[in-house]
Amino acid sequence: MFDFTKKNQDHLIFKKRTNGGKEQAHAAQQLMVCLKFVGTEETGANNPGQRNAFGIDHGTFDLCRDRVIIALRSLREEHVHWPHAKERDEIACLE
């Protein structure tokens, strides 16, 4: 099973900046914010809707979403690939 937080625990995007900024939410919490955005239709995915759902400050929603997307994109080479012939046959049997 893919564990986002383990794969990204050392990713620089989730590290506190040295300029004295606020402590970031844990990567898993930022992932929840991003997934709610992706999985919500209409007004529930907007910034105020996210702030109300998670009790986060203005602008935090955008930061969380952007950080998660950057982290996911960095894993693309390792996890996203076109299936080889055997895998395609296995997938075809599932349908």
DSSP file (Angstrom, degrees, kcal/mol; ACC not computed):
  #  RESIDUE AA STRUCTURE BP1 BP2  ACC     N-H-->O    O-->H-N    N-H-->O    O-->H-N    TCO  KAPPA ALPHA  PHI   PSI    X-CA   Y-CA   Z-CA
    1    1 A M              0   0    0      0, 0.0     2,-0.4     0, 0.0     0, 0.0   0.000 360.0 360.0 360.0 141.6    0.0    0.0    0.0
    2    2 A F        -     0   0    0      1,-0.0     2,-0.7     4,-0.0     0, 0.0  -0.639 360.0-162.8 -78.9 125.4    1.2    3.5   -0.8
    3    3 A D     >  -     0   0    0     -2,-0.4     4,-2.4     1,-0.2     5,-0.2  -0.896   4.3-168.6-113.5 101.8    1.9    5.6    2.3
    4    4 A F  H  > S+     0   0    0     -2,-0.7     4,-1.5     1,-0.2    -1,-0.2   0.887  85.5  50.3 -55.6 -44.8    2.1    9.3    1.3
    5    5 A T  H  > S+     0   0    0      1,-0.2     4,-0.6     2,-0.2    -1,-0.2   0.890 111.6  46.6 -69.4 -37.9    3.5   10.4    4.7
    6    6 A K  H >4 S+     0   0    0      1,-0.2     3,-0.7     2,-0.2     4,-0.3   0.913 113.1  49.8 -67.6 -40.8    6.3    7.9    4.7
    7    7 A K  H 3< S+     0   0    0     -4,-2.4    -1,-0.2     1,-0.2    -2,-0.2   0.778 122.0  34.0 -66.5 -25.8    7.3    8.6    1.2
    8    8 A N  H >< S+     0   0    0     -4,-1.5     3,-1.5    -5,-0.2    -1,-0.2   0.271  79.5 109.9-115.9  10.7    7.3   12.3    1.8
    9    9 A Q  T << S+     0   0    0     -3,-0.7    -1,-0.1    -4,-0.6    -2,-0.1   0.796  91.5  36.1 -60.8 -27.2    8.6   12.6    5.4
   10   10 A D  T 3  S+     0   0    0     -4,-0.3    -1,-0.3    -3,-0.2     2,-0.2   0.325  85.1 127.5-106.6   7.6   11.9   14.0    4.3
   11   11 A H    X   -     0   0    0     -3,-1.5     3,-1.7     1,-0.1     4,-0.1  -0.456  61.0-135.3 -67.5 132.3   10.6   16.1    1.3
   12   12 A L  G >  S+     0   0    0      1,-0.3     3,-1.7    -2,-0.2    -1,-0.1   0.767  99.4  70.4 -60.6 -26.6   11.8   19.7    1.6
   13   13 A I  G 3  S+     0   0    0      1,-0.3    -1,-0.3    54,-0.1    55,-0.1   0.760 100.5  47.7 -64.2 -23.4    8.4   21.0    0.8
   14   14 A F  G <  S+     0   0    0     -3,-1.7     2,-0.3    -6,-0.2    -1,-0.3   0.259  92.1 102.3-101.5  11.8    7.1   19.8    4.2
   15   15 A K  S <  S-     0   0    0     -3,-1.7     2,-0.1    -4,-0.1    -5,-0.0  -0.701  80.9-102.7 -95.6 148.2   10.0   21.3    6.2
   16   16 A K        -     0   0    0     -2,-0.3     2,-0.1     1,-0.1     7,-0.1  -0.439  38.2-117.1 -67.0 137.3    9.8   24.5    8.2
   17   17 A R    >   -     0   0    0      5,-0.3     3,-0.6    -2,-0.1     4,-0.3  -0.433  13.5-130.4 -72.1 150.4   11.4   27.4    6.6
   18   18 A T  T 3  S+     0   0    0      1,-0.2    -1,-0.1     2,-0.1    -2,-0.1   0.513  92.1  86.5 -81.0  -4.0   14.3   29.0    8.4
   19   19 A N  T 3  S-     0   0    0      1,-0.1    -1,-0.2     0, 0.0    -2,-0.1   0.198 113.8 -96.8 -85.2  19.1   12.9   32.5    8.1
   20   20 A G  S <  S+     0   0    0     -3,-0.6    -2,-0.1     1,-0.1     3,-0.1   0.665  70.7 157.4  81.0  16.2   10.8   32.1   11.3
   21   21 A G        -     0   0    0     -4,-0.3    -1,-0.1     1,-0.2     3,-0.1  -0.091  49.9 -75.6 -66.9 171.8    7.6   31.1    9.6
   22   22 A K        -     0   0    0      1,-0.1    -5,-0.3    -6,-0.0     2,-0.2  -0.269  55.1 -94.2 -65.2 154.2    4.8   29.2   11.3
   23   23 A E        -     0   0    0     -7,-0.1    -1,-0.1    -3,-0.1     2,-0.1  -0.506  46.0-121.3 -66.9 135.5    5.2   25.5   11.9
   24   24 A Q        -     0   0    0     -2,-0.2     3,-0.1   -10,-0.1     2,-0.1  -0.421  23.6-104.7 -77.4 154.6    3.6   23.5    9.1
   25   25 A A        -     0   0    0      1,-0.1    -1,-0.1    -2,-0.1     5,-0.1  -0.412  53.3 -83.2 -67.5 155.2    0.8   21.0    9.5
   26   26 A H    >>  -     0   0    0      1,-0.1     4,-2.1    -2,-0.1     3,-0.5  -0.241  40.3-111.4 -58.4 150.5    1.8   17.4    9.3
   27   27 A A  H 3> S+     0   0    0      1,-0.2     4,-2.2     2,-0.2     5,-0.1   0.846 118.1  56.6 -55.0 -37.0    2.0   16.1    5.7
   28   28 A A  H 3> S+     0   0    0      2,-0.2     4,-1.9     1,-0.2    -1,-0.2   0.889 107.0  48.4 -64.6 -38.6   -1.0   13.8    6.4
   29   29 A Q  H <> S+     0   0    0     -3,-0.5     4,-1.8     2,-0.2    -1,-0.2   0.894 111.0  50.1 -67.8 -39.5   -3.1   16.8    7.4
   30   30 A Q  H  X S+     0   0    0     -4,-2.1     4,-2.1     1,-0.2    -2,-0.2   0.869 108.0  54.2 -66.4 -35.0   -2.0   18.7    4.3
   31   31 A L  H  X S+     0   0    0     -4,-2.2     4,-2.9    -5,-0.2    -1,-0.2   0.901 105.4  53.2 -63.5 -40.6   -3.0   15.6    2.2
   32   32 A M  H  X S+     0   0    0     -4,-1.9     4,-2.4     2,-0.2    -2,-0.2   0.912 108.1  50.4 -60.9 -42.1   -6.5   15.7    3.7
   33   33 A V  H  X S+     0   0    0     -4,-1.8     4,-1.8     1,-0.2    -1,-0.2   0.930 113.2  45.8 -60.7 -45.4   -6.9   19.3    2.7
   34   34 A C  H  X S+     0   0    0     -4,-2.1     4,-2.5     1,-0.2    -2,-0.2   0.912 112.2  50.4 -65.1 -43.3   -5.8   18.5   -0.8
   35   35 A L  H  X S+     0   0    0     -4,-2.9     4,-2.6     1,-0.2    -1,-0.2   0.868 107.9  53.0 -66.0 -35.6   -8.0   15.4   -1.1
   36   36 A K  H  X S+     0   0    0     -4,-2.4     4,-0.7    -5,-0.2    -1,-0.2   0.911 110.0  49.3 -64.1 -39.7  -11.1   17.3    0.1
   37   37 A F  H >< S+     0   0    0     -4,-1.8     3,-0.8    -5,-0.2    -2,-0.2   0.942 114.6  43.7 -61.6 -47.6  -10.4   19.9   -2.6
   38   38 A V  H 3< S+     0   0    0     -4,-2.5    -2,-0.2     1,-0.2    -1,-0.2   0.862 118.9  43.5 -67.0 -36.3  -10.1   17.2   -5.3
   39   39 A G  H 3< S+     0   0    0     -4,-2.6     2,-0.5    -5,-0.2    -1,-0.2   0.371  97.8  86.7 -94.5   5.4  -13.1   15.2   -4.1
   40   40 A T    <<  -     0   0    0     -3,-0.8     2,-0.2    -4,-0.7     5,-0.1  -0.894  60.2-153.9-112.4 133.7  -15.5   18.1   -3.4
   41   41 A E    >   -     0   0    0     -2,-0.5     3,-1.1     3,-0.1     4,-0.2  -0.612  55.9  -4.9 -96.8 161.3  -17.8   19.7   -6.0
   42   42 A E  G >  S-     0   0    0      1,-0.2     3,-1.0    -2,-0.2     4,-0.1  -0.238 124.5 -12.8  64.0-139.0  -19.2   23.1   -6.1
   43   43 A T  G >  S+     0   0    0      1,-0.2     3,-1.4     2,-0.2     6,-0.4   0.627 118.3  77.7 -78.9 -13.8  -18.6   25.6   -3.3
   44   44 A G  G <  S+     0   0    0     -3,-1.1    -1,-0.2     1,-0.3    -2,-0.2   0.727  91.9  55.3 -67.0 -20.1  -17.3   23.1   -0.8
   45   45 A A  G <  S+     0   0    0     -3,-1.0    -1,-0.3    -4,-0.2    -2,-0.2   0.470  87.1 104.5 -90.8  -1.9  -13.9   23.1   -2.5
   46   46 A N  S <> S-     0   0    0     -3,-1.4     4,-2.3    -4,-0.1     5,-0.2  -0.261  87.9-100.1 -78.5 169.6  -13.5   26.8   -2.2
   47   47 A N  H  > S+     0   0    0      1,-0.2     4,-2.6     2,-0.2     5,-0.2   0.908 121.0  47.3 -57.8 -48.8  -11.1   28.5    0.2
   48   48 A P  H  > S+     0   0    0      0, 0.0     4,-2.3     0, 0.0    -1,-0.2   0.893 111.4  52.7 -61.8 -37.0  -13.8   29.5    2.8
   49   49 A G  H  > S+     0   0    0     -6,-0.4     4,-2.0     2,-0.2    -2,-0.2   0.907 111.7  45.4 -62.9 -41.5  -15.3   26.0    2.7
   50   50 A Q  H  X S+     0   0    0     -4,-2.3     4,-2.4     2,-0.2     5,-0.3   0.906 110.9  53.0 -67.8 -42.5  -11.9   24.4    3.3
   51   51 A R  H  X>S+     0   0    0     -4,-2.6     4,-1.8    -5,-0.2     5,-0.8   0.906 111.5  46.7 -61.1 -40.7  -11.1   26.8    6.1
   52   52 A N  H  <5S+     0   0    0     -4,-2.3    -1,-0.2    -5,-0.2    -2,-0.2   0.902 113.1  48.8 -67.4 -40.6  -14.4   26.0    7.8
   53   53 A A  H  <5S+     0   0    0     -4,-2.0    -2,-0.2     1,-0.2    -1,-0.2   0.873 127.1  23.8 -67.7 -37.9  -13.9   22.2    7.4
   54   54 A F  H  <5S-     0   0    0     -4,-2.4    -2,-0.2    -5,-0.1    -1,-0.2   0.478  98.4-122.8-110.6  -4.4  -10.4   22.2    8.8
   55   55 A G  T  <5 +     0   0    0     -4,-1.8     2,-0.3    -5,-0.3    -3,-0.2   0.919  59.1 151.7  63.2  43.6  -10.2   25.3   10.9
   56   56 A I      < -     0   0    0     -5,-0.8    -1,-0.2    -6,-0.3     3,-0.1  -0.704  45.4-102.2-108.6 159.5   -7.3   26.7    9.0
   57   57 A D    >>  -     0   0    0     -2,-0.3     3,-1.6     1,-0.2     4,-0.6  -0.253  50.1 -77.3 -75.4 163.5   -6.2   30.3    8.3
   58   58 A H  T 34 S+     0   0    0      1,-0.2    -1,-0.2     2,-0.1   -11,-0.0  -0.400 119.9  16.9 -59.5 129.8   -6.7   32.2    5.2
   59   59 A G  T 3> S+     0   0    0     -2,-0.1     4,-1.8    -3,-0.1    -1,-0.2   0.097  97.5  99.2  93.2 -22.8   -4.2   31.1    2.5
   60   60 A T  H <> S+     0   0    0     -3,-1.6     4,-2.9     1,-0.2     5,-0.2   0.880  77.0  59.0 -64.8 -37.4   -3.3   27.9    4.3
   61   61 A F  H  X S+     0   0    0     -4,-0.6     4,-2.6     1,-0.2     5,-0.2   0.938 106.7  46.6 -55.8 -49.5   -5.6   25.9    2.0
   62   62 A D  H  > S+     0   0    0      1,-0.2     4,-2.5     2,-0.2    -1,-0.2   0.903 112.9  49.7 -61.5 -41.8   -3.7   27.0   -1.1
   63   63 A L  H  X S+     0   0    0     -4,-1.8     4,-2.6     2,-0.2    -2,-0.2   0.932 112.1  47.3 -63.1 -46.3   -0.3   26.3    0.5
   64   64 A C  H  X S+     0   0    0     -4,-2.9     4,-2.4     2,-0.2     5,-0.2   0.943 113.7  47.6 -60.7 -48.9   -1.4   22.8    1.6
   65   65 A R  H  X S+     0   0    0     -4,-2.6     4,-2.1    -5,-0.2    -1,-0.2   0.932 114.2  46.4 -58.2 -47.7   -2.8   21.9   -1.8
   66   66 A D  H  X S+     0   0    0     -4,-2.5     4,-2.2    -5,-0.2    -1,-0.2   0.886 111.4  51.4 -65.6 -39.7    0.2   23.2   -3.7
   67   67 A R  H  X S+     0   0    0     -4,-2.6     4,-2.6    -5,-0.2    -1,-0.2   0.928 110.5  48.5 -63.5 -44.4    2.7   21.4   -1.4
   68   68 A V  H  X S+     0   0    0     -4,-2.4     4,-2.8     1,-0.2     5,-0.2   0.916 111.0  50.1 -63.2 -43.0    0.9   18.1   -1.8
   69   69 A I  H  X S+     0   0    0     -4,-2.1     4,-2.4    -5,-0.2    -1,-0.2   0.911 111.0  49.4 -63.2 -41.4    0.8   18.4   -5.6
   70   70 A I  H  X S+     0   0    0     -4,-2.2     4,-1.6     2,-0.2    -2,-0.2   0.931 112.6  47.7 -61.8 -45.1    4.5   19.2   -5.6
   71   71 A A  H  X S+     0   0    0     -4,-2.6     4,-0.7     1,-0.2    -2,-0.2   0.913 112.4  48.7 -63.5 -43.1    5.3   16.2   -3.4
   72   72 A L  H >< S+     0   0    0     -4,-2.8     3,-1.1     1,-0.2     4,-0.3   0.910 109.2  52.5 -63.7 -41.8    3.1   13.9   -5.6
   73   73 A R  H >< S+     0   0    0     -4,-2.4     3,-1.1     1,-0.3     4,-0.3   0.830 102.5  59.4 -64.4 -30.4    4.7   15.1   -8.8
   74   74 A S  H 3< S+     0   0    0     -4,-1.6    -1,-0.3     1,-0.2     3,-0.2   0.715 104.4  51.5 -70.7 -18.4    8.1   14.3   -7.3
   75   75 A L  T <X S+     0   0    0     -3,-1.1     4,-1.9    -4,-0.7     3,-0.5   0.437  81.5  99.1 -93.8  -1.3    7.1   10.7   -6.9
   76   76 A R  H <> S+     0   0    0     -3,-1.1     4,-2.9    -4,-0.3    -1,-0.2   0.897  78.8  51.0 -55.7 -48.4    5.9   10.3  -10.5
   77   77 A E  H  4 S+     0   0    0     -4,-0.3    -1,-0.2     1,-0.2    -2,-0.1   0.847 114.7  44.3 -61.1 -34.2    9.1    8.6  -11.9
   78   78 A E  H  4 S+     0   0    0     -3,-0.5    -1,-0.2    -4,-0.2    -2,-0.2   0.811 128.1  22.6 -79.6 -31.2    9.0    6.0   -9.1
   79   79 A H  H  < S+     0   0    0     -4,-1.9     2,-0.6    -3,-0.2    -2,-0.2   0.617 105.1  73.6-118.1 -15.9    5.3    5.2   -9.2
   80   80 A V     <  +     0   0    0     -4,-2.9     2,-0.3    -5,-0.3    -1,-0.1  -0.903  57.1 137.3-109.2 119.4    3.7    6.1  -12.5
   81   81 A H        -     0   0    0     -2,-0.6    -3,-0.0    -3,-0.1    -4,-0.0  -0.986  56.3-100.0-153.1 158.6    4.6    3.8  -15.4
   82   82 A W        -     0   0    0     -2,-0.3    -2,-0.0     1,-0.1     2,-0.0  -0.692  50.8-110.1 -79.5 131.5    2.9    2.2  -18.4
   83   83 A P        -     0   0    0      0, 0.0    -1,-0.1     0, 0.0     2,-0.0  -0.334  28.2-125.9 -66.4 142.3    2.2   -1.5  -17.6
   84   84 A H     >  -     0   0    0      1,-0.1     4,-2.4     4,-0.0     5,-0.2  -0.249  40.1 -84.7 -77.7 176.6    4.2   -4.1  -19.4
   85   85 A A  H  > S+     0   0    0      1,-0.2     4,-2.1     2,-0.2     5,-0.2   0.862 128.1  49.0 -55.0 -45.1    2.5   -6.9  -21.3
   86   86 A K  H  > S+     0   0    0      1,-0.2     4,-2.2     2,-0.2    -1,-0.2   0.924 112.1  48.8 -63.5 -43.8    2.0   -9.2  -18.3
   87   87 A E  H  > S+     0   0    0      1,-0.2     4,-2.6     2,-0.2    -1,-0.2   0.894 109.2  52.9 -62.9 -39.4    0.5   -6.4  -16.2
   88   88 A R  H  X S+     0   0    0     -4,-2.4     4,-2.5     1,-0.2    -1,-0.2   0.903 108.7  50.3 -62.5 -40.1   -1.8   -5.4  -19.0
   89   89 A D  H  X S+     0   0    0     -4,-2.1     4,-1.5    -5,-0.2    -2,-0.2   0.906 111.2  48.7 -63.1 -41.8   -3.0   -9.1  -19.2
   90   90 A E  H  X S+     0   0    0     -4,-2.2     4,-0.8     1,-0.2    -2,-0.2   0.905 112.1  48.5 -64.9 -41.0   -3.6   -9.1  -15.4
   91   91 A I  H >X S+     0   0    0     -4,-2.6     3,-1.0     1,-0.2     4,-0.6   0.906 107.8  55.0 -64.8 -41.2   -5.5   -5.8  -15.6
   92   92 A A  H >< S+     0   0    0     -4,-2.5     3,-0.7     1,-0.3    -1,-0.2   0.836 103.2  56.6 -61.4 -33.4   -7.6   -7.1  -18.5
   93   93 A C  H 3< S+     0   0    0     -4,-1.5    -1,-0.3     1,-0.2    -2,-0.2   0.729  98.3  62.7 -70.9 -21.7   -8.6  -10.1  -16.4
   94   94 A L  H <<        0   0    0     -3,-1.0    -1,-0.2    -4,-0.8    -2,-0.2   0.726 360.0 360.0 -75.5 -21.8  -10.0   -7.9  -13.7
   95   95 A E    <<        0   0    0     -3,-0.7    -1,-0.2    -4,-0.6    -2,-0.1   0.477 360.0 360.0 -79.1 360.0  -12.6   -6.3  -15.9
